[in-house]
Amino acid sequence: MKSNFRPWLWLPPKMAHDFAPYGLKFWSLFSKKAQFSSKLTVSWKGYQFKHPLGIAGGVDKQGKQVLAWQKLGAAFVEVGTITPEPQTPNPGTIILRESSSESLWNCMGFPNDGSQKVKKRLLKIQKKIHIPIFLNIGKNRNTPNEAAHEDYLKGLESFKDITSIFVLNISSPNTKNLRELLEFENLKKFLSPLQEYKDKHKLQFLLKLSPDMALNSLDSLVIAAEDLGVDGWVLTNTTSTRPGGAHSFPKDRGGVSGQSLKPLSVKFLKEFHQVCLKYPKKDRLVISAGGVAELSDWKERAASGAHLAQVYSALIFKGPSFFKKFY
Ligand SMILES: Cc1cc2nc3c(=O)[nH]c(=O)nc-3n(C[C@H](O)[C@H](O)[C@H](O)COP(=O)(O)O)c2cc1C
């Protein structure tokens, strides 16, 4: 299919989002299977990535698009965020698009079918999956922060037979108070009960951070989290701020992604890299997300210490043939 043919941009954003799993399946049927040069391969703890670019959390919230993205050339797919119990979206508008700034705004709040249904869905296709799958897990909105670890334990239990790579999402701005778990003492209390389970089942934990976090205390947070079992980092989630460009979005709620997020995300990655240089650690995985849309973006992220990168907004503005740029 022609890469400049983007009919979903004619639809209201919510309708385009709901239609995506079907449209994508259809699109992938008419796309050639991607072939990659072995020069681009990344390996980490026994996982092989054909190239460094994959699908960010939230694109395939329900585990319905894995095979389509695999065919369209994504090197890995992060499914979720999944919560233990099924959940409806937040009330009101949940997604907006600003074409002039190639940015998205969302206030979804982890709508999903719940872990049991998504697990069944993934088990059905498991044999056909040949790329690494990450499971992004979260808590239900009614679970208080003090009990959040119980929801994450349920997530690990549900999906440990599907993957060993889990993204712990405590950085979404769309679940009330969730980001408080990123505060130093709360983070330690949150991670401690997960560590034993992780070690027992030989899981890998990636912690997804917010671009709105204070950068001056990053050192201590990274060290504490890695002591408690965090193996890698996804940098970053959407921003609650309204950086350049994103003028049309509501200011009091939701998170911005895409080109308006890019400068914040790059700045965060660069600061994080300084921490990594100061405290080197074998096999620490750094994944960049936030406004990756061109090959030049990937080159900048790689030069700033990222081993992999993820995309969401660029798939909307550039189209699902996005990964062709990388082969
Ligand atoms: C509509 C939408 C839904 C999202 N849902 C999730 C989610 O469920 N879990 C998550 O960890 N991140 C979610 N994200 C954040 C993305 O994974 C990513 O961190 C962010 O969009 C920055 O990447 P981008 O600039 O390429 O979009 C969502 C983003 C968007 C735009």
Ligand as a Chemical Component Dictionary entry (heavy atoms), coordinates in Angstrom:
data_LIG
# 
_chem_comp.id                   LIG 
_chem_comp.type                 NON-POLYMER 
_chem_comp.pdbx_formal_charge   0 
_chem_comp.three_letter_code    LIG 
# 
loop_
_chem_comp_atom.comp_id 
_chem_comp_atom.atom_id 
_chem_comp_atom.alt_atom_id 
_chem_comp_atom.type_symbol 
_chem_comp_atom.charge 
_chem_comp_atom.model_Cartn_x 
_chem_comp_atom.model_Cartn_y 
_chem_comp_atom.model_Cartn_z 
_chem_comp_atom.pdbx_ordinal 
LIG C1  C1  C 0 -3.763 7.157  22.620 1  
LIG C2  C2  C 0 -2.594 6.734  23.468 2  
LIG C3  C3  C 0 -2.759 5.710  24.394 3  
LIG C4  C4  C 0 -1.685 5.327  25.200 4  
LIG N1  N1  N 0 -1.867 4.305  26.077 5  
LIG C5  C5  C 0 -0.813 3.883  26.826 6  
LIG C6  C6  C 0 -0.966 2.776  27.694 7  
LIG O1  O1  O 0 -2.027 2.153  27.798 8  
LIG N2  N2  N 0 0.118  2.400  28.414 9  
LIG C7  C7  C 0 1.326  3.041  28.326 10 
LIG O2  O2  O 0 2.277  2.649  29.007 11 
LIG N3  N3  N 0 1.494  4.076  27.489 12 
LIG C8  C8  C 0 0.466  4.500  26.736 13 
LIG N4  N4  N 0 0.641  5.550  25.871 14 
LIG C9  C9  C 0 1.956  6.239  25.811 15 
LIG C10 C10 C 0 2.859  5.657  24.720 16 
LIG O3  O3  O 0 3.224  4.334  25.000 17 
LIG C11 C11 C 0 4.165  6.476  24.565 18 
LIG O4  O4  O 0 4.893  6.418  25.777 19 
LIG C12 C12 C 0 3.884  7.943  24.232 20 
LIG O5  O5  O 0 2.777  8.069  23.386 21 
LIG C13 C13 C 0 5.108  8.583  23.569 22 
LIG O6  O6  O 0 5.375  8.006  22.327 23 
LIG P1  P1  P 0 4.933  8.691  20.929 24 
LIG O7  O7  O 0 5.381  10.108 20.989 25 
LIG O8  O8  O 0 5.606  7.862  19.869 26 
LIG O9  O9  O 0 3.446  8.600  20.860 27 
LIG C14 C14 C 0 -0.420 5.964  25.066 28 
LIG C15 C15 C 0 -0.262 6.978  24.116 29 
LIG C16 C16 C 0 -1.316 7.365  23.331 30 
LIG C17 C17 C 0 -1.112 8.455  22.316 31 
# 
loop_
_chem_comp_bond.comp_id 
_chem_comp_bond.atom_id_1 
_chem_comp_bond.atom_id_2 
_chem_comp_bond.value_order 
_chem_comp_bond.pdbx_ordinal 
LIG C1  C2  SING 1  
LIG C2  C3  SING 2  
LIG C2  C16 DOUB 3  
LIG C3  C4  DOUB 4  
LIG C4  N1  SING 5  
LIG C4  C14 SING 6  
LIG N1  C5  DOUB 7  
LIG C5  C6  SING 8  
LIG C5  C8  SING 9  
LIG C6  O1  DOUB 10 
LIG C6  N2  SING 11 
LIG N2  C7  SING 12 
LIG C7  O2  DOUB 13 
LIG C7  N3  SING 14 
LIG N3  C8  DOUB 15 
LIG C8  N4  SING 16 
LIG N4  C9  SING 17 
LIG N4  C14 SING 18 
LIG C9  C10 SING 19 
LIG C10 O3  SING 20 
LIG C10 C11 SING 21 
LIG C11 O4  SING 22 
LIG C11 C12 SING 23 
LIG C12 O5  SING 24 
LIG C12 C13 SING 25 
LIG C13 O6  SING 26 
LIG O6  P1  SING 27 
LIG P1  O7  DOUB 28 
LIG P1  O8  SING 29 
LIG P1  O9  SING 30 
LIG C14 C15 DOUB 31 
LIG C15 C16 SING 32 
LIG C16 C17 SING 33 
# 
